Amino acid sequence: MDKIKILVVDDHPMVLEGMRSMLAGIPFVTVTGLAQNAYQAIEHLKEILPEIVITDINMPEISGIELSSKIRKEYPNVKIIAMSTYNERSYVSQMVQAGASGYLLKSASREEMEEAILTVSSGKLYMSLELDISREEIKKMPVLTTREREVLVLIAEGLTNPQIAERLFVSPHTVDSHRKNLLTKFEVNNTAGLIKWAAKNGLI
């Protein structure tokens, strides 16, 4: 059996070394490289194409969500496993909709890591054992841009459009556009419905 080639992306050197050590103990895996940001990851993909990229979500400049979208477009055969300390549904949803086939918490054991790699490698979706969310629920959740998420949080705090505009250094018209987009994405008619839906699904 050919070993599954894996690239690990995380902005913390200690996490990278920990992952290298863990993956070294899995006999059917070989680590093709370690990248500390999305730029390094893309350069690595140009040289050595792994079968799976395991990436952190929260990284400076380019997030794991943006990296996943780029990989899906440019290297559609490469599978992606998201790795995070967060188990909020919003992160899971955005990573899966960006192209990830798996979602692991950083507290995952080597056994769970093995299962995730084998599951994703076989073309199936793997969700961390600690996540209480189904594939159907993930598909129903809207994908928000970073700015839409910021506006949503401020709406939930009770700020008006002019106040949000001042906080984010944008025009009230821009905020209004984001608010309307949020209502459309959540399929609700008003701010109260928006906040209720977002709170229910862990977005705020």
Rosetta blueprint (number, residue, H / E / L):
1 M L
2 D L
3 K L
4 I E
5 K E
6 I E
7 L E
8 V E
9 V E
10 D L
11 D L
12 H L
13 P H
14 M H
15 V H
16 L H
17 E H
18 G H
19 M H
20 R H
21 S H
22 M H
23 L H
24 A H
25 G L
26 I L
27 P L
28 F L
29 V E
30 T E
31 V E
32 T E
33 G E
34 L E
35 A E
36 Q L
37 N L
38 A H
39 Y H
40 Q H
41 A H
42 I H
43 E H
44 H H
45 L H
46 K H
47 E H
48 I L
49 L L
50 P L
51 E L
52 I E
53 V E
54 I E
55 T E
56 D E
57 I L
58 N L
59 M L
60 P L
61 E L
62 I L
63 S L
64 G H
65 I H
66 E H
67 L H
68 S H
69 S H
70 K H
71 I H
72 R H
73 K H
74 E H
75 Y L
76 P L
77 N L
78 V L
79 K E
80 I E
81 I E
82 A E
83 M E
84 S E
85 T L
86 Y L
87 N L
88 E L
89 R H
90 S H
91 Y H
92 V H
93 S H
94 Q H
95 M H
96 V H
97 Q H
98 A H
99 G L
100 A L
101 S L
102 G E
103 Y E
104 L E
105 L E
106 K L
107 S L
108 A L
109 S L
110 R H
111 E H
112 E H
113 M H
114 E H
115 E H
116 A H
117 I H
118 L H
119 T H
120 V H
121 S H
122 S L
123 G L
124 K L
125 L L
126 Y E
127 M E
128 S L
129 L L
130 E L
131 L L
132 D L
133 I L
134 S L
135 R H
136 E H
137 E H
138 I H
139 K H
140 K H
141 M L
142 P L
143 V L
144 L L
145 T L
146 T H
147 R H
148 E H
149 R H
150 E H
151 V H
152 L H
153 V H
154 L H
155 I H
156 A H
157 E L
158 G L
159 L L
160 T L
161 N H
162 P H
163 Q H
164 I H
165 A H
166 E H
167 R H
168 L H
169 F L
170 V L
171 S L
172 P H
173 H H
174 T H
175 V H
176 D H
177 S H
178 H H
179 R H
180 K H
181 N H
182 L H
183 L H
184 T H
185 K H
186 F H
187 E L
188 V L
189 N L
190 N L
191 T H
192 A H
193 G H
194 L H
195 I H
196 K H
197 W H
198 A H
199 A H
200 K H
201 N L
202 G L
203 L L
204 I L
